[in-house]
């Protein structure tokens, strides 16, 4: 069963729901977003009855905005309690404290940030909204200079967004120790036994040690096979703390040079936001993560990557780091962007005045071709932007 909400749902996900006749809840927002009466729409009352009669029924949402619907209509349920723990980074850290007893974290209000003295914190650290999304308000602080800069940005008037408070709430933050290592994003689900089943593992690339952007995520057969067993075991342990079953999720972790896995967060009821990571596997490799979850199946990676064993598949999130405000932008040259990649599979155009990104690019590369990913990772995108005053 699918619970669709703003801000964005992809054609690929809608086609998946339609082709497989999956149930989709007929909320007002979903009907506004998806203009197709031929889908297997079910009334909200019927959906709630299904959830109450079978708490382990499969439920997937494209957006954390939809968590408010669960809160409103199914707020007394175990599912609602699980979502509250996973969505709040402080509650999540408290949940797994026994697994990581030495991990330092501290909750703080936005008002307290400006008054916090140096002897109350430990460098290096990460500060981010306790309830957050899209790396908004996230800062890596190595020293006092970084802290001064972060404090100048962490002010209420600079942290406004299109997301509702249950998705991004900047009134409270978490300070936690900085985790060394490489960062990975994982699409997966807990099956009907509560065991984690991996659907994708993506290397989150950064341009520097203090970069917190979401520009490039890359996957390959080699990446998945290297970490599959350890990640499934690790994520299963976390899931058992909350009794998660038939539950899709998107986790972010860091893995250090000794192979130790430290969780950053687990995002509930969805895979990568804005239909990114799951659609990547679908449009580039023909592997449908949504279908795999709904049918409680395990991926056959040899079949999925057959003939593509040495390829890298990336989703590029075209966030506006140009310094140009959307109202001054005439257009974005997606055709020029496509020319800068070896094999662009799909360029998904989005309105920068409506969304926080210009769009998404789904890319196939040879393993040896790292330049195109490094170039887009460090680009301010100005070469693709035409302003109302002319091209930059």
C-alpha positions as CSV (number, residue, x, y, z in Angstrom):
1,X,0.0,0.0,0.0
2,X,1.3,3.4,-1.0
3,X,0.9,6.7,0.9
4,X,1.9,9.5,-1.6
5,X,2.6,13.1,-0.5
6,X,4.3,16.3,-1.5
7,X,6.7,17.6,-2.5
8,X,7.5,15.2,-5.4
9,X,6.5,11.8,-6.8
10,X,8.3,10.4,-9.9
11,X,6.7,9.0,-13.0
12,X,8.7,5.8,-12.4
13,X,7.0,5.3,-9.0
14,X,3.5,6.1,-10.3
15,X,4.1,3.6,-13.2
16,X,5.2,1.0,-10.7
17,X,2.0,1.5,-8.7
18,X,-0.1,1.3,-11.8
19,X,1.6,-1.6,-13.6
20,X,1.4,-3.8,-10.4
21,X,-2.1,-2.6,-9.3
22,X,-0.7,-1.7,-5.9
23,X,-3.2,0.0,-3.5
24,X,-2.7,3.8,-3.2
25,X,-4.4,5.8,-0.4
26,X,-6.8,8.4,-1.8
27,X,-5.7,11.3,0.3
28,X,-6.5,14.8,-0.9
29,X,-2.8,15.5,-1.5
30,X,-2.2,12.2,-3.4
31,X,-5.1,12.9,-5.7
32,X,-3.7,16.4,-6.4
33,X,-0.3,15.0,-7.2
34,X,-1.3,11.9,-9.2
35,X,-3.9,12.7,-11.9
36,X,-4.8,9.1,-12.8
37,X,-8.1,7.6,-11.9
38,X,-7.1,4.2,-13.2
39,X,-4.9,3.5,-10.2
40,X,-6.0,1.2,-7.4
41,X,-7.2,4.0,-5.2
42,X,-8.6,3.1,-1.8
43,X,-10.4,5.5,0.6
44,X,-8.5,6.6,3.7
45,X,-11.0,4.8,5.9
46,X,-10.3,1.5,4.2
47,X,-6.6,2.1,4.4
48,X,-6.8,2.7,8.1
49,X,-8.9,-0.4,8.6
50,X,-6.3,-2.5,6.8
51,X,-3.5,-1.0,8.9
52,X,-5.5,-1.7,12.2
53,X,-6.5,-5.2,11.2
54,X,-3.0,-6.1,10.0
55,X,-0.3,-4.0,11.7
56,X,2.4,-5.7,9.6
57,X,0.9,-4.7,6.2
58,X,3.4,-3.3,3.8
59,X,3.3,0.5,3.6
60,X,5.5,2.7,1.6
61,X,5.6,6.5,1.4
62,X,7.6,8.6,-1.1
63,X,7.9,11.5,1.3
64,X,8.2,12.1,5.0
65,X,5.5,14.7,4.6
66,X,3.1,11.8,4.8
67,X,4.1,11.0,8.3
68,X,1.7,13.7,9.5
69,X,-1.1,11.6,8.0
70,X,-0.1,8.6,10.1
71,X,0.2,10.9,13.2
72,X,-3.3,12.3,12.6
73,X,-5.2,9.2,11.8
74,X,-3.1,6.4,13.3
75,X,-1.2,8.2,16.1
76,X,-1.8,5.6,18.8
77,X,-0.2,2.8,16.9
78,X,3.1,1.1,17.3
79,X,4.0,2.3,13.8
80,X,3.5,5.9,14.8
81,X,5.8,5.4,17.8
82,X,8.5,3.8,15.6
83,X,8.3,6.7,13.2
84,X,8.7,9.3,16.0
85,X,11.9,7.5,17.3
86,X,13.5,7.1,13.9
87,X,12.6,10.6,12.7
88,X,14.1,12.4,15.8
89,X,17.8,12.1,15.8
90,X,18.1,12.5,19.5
91,X,15.6,9.7,20.2
92,X,17.4,7.5,17.6
93,X,20.7,8.0,19.4
94,X,19.1,7.1,22.7
95,X,17.6,4.0,21.2
96,X,20.9,2.6,20.0
97,X,23.0,3.9,23.0
98,X,23.7,0.4,24.3
99,X,25.1,-0.5,20.9
100,X,27.4,2.6,21.0
101,X,27.9,3.5,24.6
102,X,30.8,5.8,24.0
103,X,29.2,7.8,21.3
104,X,28.9,11.5,22.3
105,X,25.7,13.5,21.5
106,X,23.9,16.4,23.1
107,X,20.5,18.1,22.4
108,X,20.3,21.9,22.1
109,X,17.7,24.5,21.2
110,X,18.4,26.9,18.4
111,X,18.4,29.8,20.9
112,X,21.1,28.0,23.0
113,X,23.5,27.7,20.0
114,X,24.6,31.3,20.1
115,X,25.3,31.1,23.9
116,X,27.1,27.7,24.0
117,X,30.6,28.1,25.3
118,X,33.6,26.2,23.9
119,X,34.1,24.2,27.1
120,X,30.6,22.7,26.7
121,X,31.5,21.0,23.3
122,X,34.1,18.7,21.9
123,X,35.8,19.4,18.6
124,X,35.3,18.0,16.0
125,X,31.5,17.6,15.9
126,X,28.5,17.7,13.7
127,X,25.5,19.9,14.4
128,X,22.2,19.3,12.6
129,X,18.4,19.7,13.2
130,X,17.1,16.9,15.5
131,X,14.3,16.5,12.9
132,X,15.9,17.2,9.5
133,X,16.0,16.5,5.8
134,X,18.1,17.2,2.8
135,X,21.2,18.2,4.8
136,X,19.6,21.5,5.6
137,X,21.2,23.1,8.7
138,X,24.0,20.5,8.8
139,X,27.5,21.7,9.7
140,X,30.8,19.8,10.3
141,X,32.7,21.8,12.9
142,X,36.4,21.0,13.2
143,X,37.5,24.0,15.2
144,X,36.5,27.4,16.7
145,X,36.7,29.1,13.3
146,X,34.2,26.6,11.9
147,X,32.0,27.1,14.9
148,X,31.8,30.8,14.4
149,X,30.8,30.3,10.8
150,X,28.2,27.7,11.7
151,X,26.7,29.9,14.3
152,X,26.2,32.7,11.8
153,X,24.2,30.3,9.6
154,X,22.3,28.6,12.3
155,X,19.6,31.3,12.8
156,X,15.9,30.9,12.4
157,X,15.5,33.4,9.6
158,X,18.2,31.5,7.5
159,X,16.7,28.1,7.9
160,X,13.3,28.4,6.3
161,X,12.2,25.6,3.9
162,X,9.3,24.2,1.9
163,X,9.1,21.2,4.3
164,X,6.6,20.9,7.2
165,X,7.8,20.7,10.8
166,X,7.4,16.9,11.1
167,X,10.0,16.7,8.2
168,X,12.3,19.6,9.1
169,X,12.1,21.3,12.4
170,X,15.0,23.7,13.2
171,X,13.9,24.6,16.7
172,X,16.0,21.8,18.2
173,X,19.4,20.5,17.2
174,X,21.7,17.6,18.0
175,X,25.4,18.0,18.5
176,X,27.3,14.7,18.1
177,X,30.8,13.5,17.6
178,X,32.1,13.6,14.0
179,X,32.4,10.1,12.6
180,X,35.5,9.5,10.5
181,X,35.2,7.3,7.5
182,X,33.4,7.0,4.2
183,X,29.7,7.7,4.1
184,X,27.1,5.3,2.5
185,X,23.4,5.5,1.9
186,X,21.4,2.2,2.0
187,X,17.9,1.4,0.6
188,X,16.6,-1.6,2.4
189,X,13.6,-3.1,4.1
190,X,12.8,-5.3,7.1
191,X,11.1,-8.4,6.0
192,X,8.3,-10.3,7.8
193,X,10.9,-11.8,10.1
194,X,12.4,-8.5,11.0
195,X,15.6,-9.2,9.0
196,X,17.2,-6.4,6.9
197,X,17.2,-7.0,3.1
198,X,19.5,-4.7,1.2
199,X,18.2,-3.1,-2.1
200,X,21.1,-0.7,-2.7
201,X,24.3,0.6,-1.2
202,X,25.5,4.0,-2.5
203,X,28.8,5.8,-1.8
204,X,28.0,9.4,-0.8
205,X,30.8,11.4,-2.3
206,X,32.0,14.7,-0.8
207,X,34.2,17.4,-2.2
208,X,36.0,18.0,1.1
209,X,36.1,17.0,4.7
210,X,33.6,19.7,5.7
211,X,31.2,19.2,2.7
212,X,27.7,18.2,3.8
213,X,25.9,18.4,0.4
214,X,23.9,15.7,-1.2
215,X,25.3,16.2,-4.8
216,X,26.6,12.7,-5.8
217,X,25.6,9.2,-4.7
218,X,27.1,6.2,-6.6
219,X,26.5,2.5,-6.6
220,X,28.0,-0.6,-8.3
221,X,28.0,-4.3,-7.9
222,X,31.4,-4.1,-6.2
223,X,30.1,-1.6,-3.6
224,X,27.0,-3.7,-2.8
225,X,28.9,-7.0,-2.6
226,X,31.6,-5.5,-0.4
227,X,29.2,-4.3,2.3
228,X,26.1,-6.4,1.9
229,X,26.6,-9.0,4.7
230,X,27.9,-6.6,7.3
231,X,25.2,-4.0,6.6
232,X,22.4,-6.4,6.7
233,X,23.6,-7.8,10.0
234,X,24.1,-4.3,11.5
235,X,20.8,-2.9,10.3
236,X,18.9,-6.0,11.5
237,X,20.2,-5.3,15.0
238,X,18.9,-1.8,14.9
239,X,15.5,-3.0,13.6
240,X,15.1,-5.5,16.4
241,X,15.4,-2.6,18.9
242,X,12.1,-1.2,17.4
243,X,10.5,-4.5,16.3
244,X,10.4,-3.4,12.7
245,X,8.8,-5.7,10.2
246,X,7.6,-5.2,6.6
247,X,9.2,-1.8,6.9
248,X,11.1,0.1,4.2
249,X,13.9,2.4,5.2
250,X,16.8,4.5,4.0
251,X,19.9,4.5,6.3
252,X,23.0,6.6,6.3
253,X,26.1,5.3,7.9
254,X,29.9,5.9,8.0
255,X,32.4,3.1,7.7
256,X,35.9,3.6,9.0
257,X,39.1,2.2,7.8
258,X,38.7,-0.8,10.1
259,X,35.3,-1.6,8.7
260,X,33.4,-0.4,11.8
261,X,29.9,0.8,10.9
262,X,28.5,3.8,12.8
263,X,24.9,4.9,11.9
264,X,24.1,8.5,11.1
265,X,20.3,8.1,10.8
266,X,17.5,5.7,9.6
267,X,14.8,7.4,7.6
268,X,11.5,5.6,7.9
269,X,9.0,4.3,5.3
270,X,10.9,5.4,2.3
271,X,14.0,5.0,0.2
272,X,16.1,8.0,-0.9
273,X,14.1,11.2,-0.8
274,X,12.7,12.8,-4.0
275,X,12.5,9.3,-5.6
276,X,16.3,9.4,-6.1
277,X,18.1,6.2,-5.1
278,X,15.3,3.7,-5.8
279,X,14.6,5.3,-9.2
280,X,18.3,5.1,-10.0
281,X,18.3,1.3,-9.9
282,X,15.1,1.3,-11.9
283,X,16.0,3.6,-14.7
284,X,19.6,2.4,-15.2
285,X,19.4,-1.3,-14.4
286,X,15.8,-2.2,-14.6
287,X,15.7,-3.3,-11.0
288,X,12.6,-2.1,-9.2
289,X,13.2,-1.6,-5.5
290,X,9.6,-0.7,-4.8
291,X,8.4,-4.0,-6.3
292,X,11.0,-6.0,-4.5
293,X,9.9,-4.6,-1.2
294,X,6.2,-5.0,-1.9
295,X,6.7,-8.6,-2.9
296,X,9.1,-9.4,0.0
297,X,11.8,-10.6,-2.3
298,X,15.6,-10.6,-2.2
299,X,17.6,-9.1,-5.1
300,X,19.7,-11.4,-7.3
301,X,22.7,-9.1,-7.8
302,X,24.4,-11.3,-10.5
303,X,21.3,-11.0,-12.6
304,X,20.7,-7.3,-11.9
305,X,24.3,-6.3,-12.9
306,X,24.7,-8.9,-15.7
307,X,26.9,-7.2,-18.3
308,X,27.3,-4.1,-16.1
309,X,29.6,-5.6,-13.5
310,X,32.2,-2.8,-14.0
311,X,29.9,0.1,-14.3
312,X,29.2,2.9,-11.8
313,X,25.6,4.2,-11.5
314,X,25.1,7.6,-9.9
315,X,22.3,10.0,-9.1
316,X,23.3,13.6,-9.2
317,X,21.2,16.0,-7.1
318,X,21.4,19.4,-8.7
319,X,21.1,21.6,-5.6
320,X,21.4,25.3,-6.2
321,X,24.8,26.2,-4.7
322,X,25.4,28.9,-7.4
323,X,24.7,31.8,-5.1
324,X,22.1,33.0,-7.6
325,X,18.6,33.4,-6.2
326,X,15.9,31.5,-8.1
327,X,14.0,34.6,-9.0
328,X,17.1,35.8,-11.0
329,X,17.3,32.6,-13.0
330,X,15.8,32.4,-16.5
331,X,16.6,28.8,-17.2
332,X,18.9,25.9,-16.6
333,X,20.6,24.2,-19.6
334,X,19.9,20.5,-19.1
335,X,21.2,19.7,-22.6
336,X,24.6,21.2,-21.7
337,X,24.6,19.2,-18.5
338,X,24.0,16.0,-20.4
339,X,26.9,16.6,-22.7
340,X,29.3,16.6,-19.7
341,X,28.6,12.9,-18.9
342,X,29.7,9.7,-20.6
343,X,26.3,8.1,-20.6
344,X,23.4,10.1,-19.1
345,X,20.4,7.8,-18.8
346,X,17.8,10.3,-17.6
347,X,17.8,14.0,-16.7
348,X,14.8,14.8,-14.6
349,X,14.0,18.5,-14.8
350,X,12.5,20.3,-11.8
351,X,11.4,23.9,-11.2
352,X,14.0,25.6,-9.0
353,X,11.3,28.1,-7.9
354,X,9.1,25.2,-6.6
355,X,11.8,22.8,-5.3
356,X,15.2,23.2,-3.7
357,X,16.9,21.6,-6.7
358,X,17.2,22.1,-10.5
359,X,16.6,18.5,-11.0
360,X,18.2,15.0,-10.9
361,X,20.6,13.3,-13.3
362,X,20.8,9.5,-13.5
363,X,24.2,8.5,-14.9
364,X,26.1,5.4,-16.0
365,X,29.9,5.6,-16.0
366,X,32.8,3.3,-16.5
367,X,34.7,2.5,-13.2
368,X,37.8,4.3,-14.5
369,X,36.0,7.5,-15.4
370,X,36.0,9.4,-12.1
371,X,36.6,12.9,-13.6
372,X,33.0,13.6,-14.6
373,X,31.7,12.8,-11.1
374,X,34.4,14.8,-9.5
375,X,33.7,17.7,-11.8
376,X,30.0,17.8,-11.0
377,X,30.7,17.3,-7.3
378,X,32.7,20.5,-7.1
379,X,30.7,22.5,-9.6
380,X,28.7,25.6,-8.6
381,X,26.5,24.9,-11.7
382,X,26.9,28.4,-13.0
383,X,28.0,27.1,-16.4
384,X,24.5,25.7,-16.9
385,X,22.5,28.7,-15.6
386,X,21.2,31.5,-17.7
387,X,20.2,34.4,-15.6
388,X,17.6,37.1,-16.6
389,X,20.6,39.3,-17.3
390,X,22.4,36.7,-19.5
391,X,24.6,33.6,-19.0
392,X,27.1,33.6,-16.2
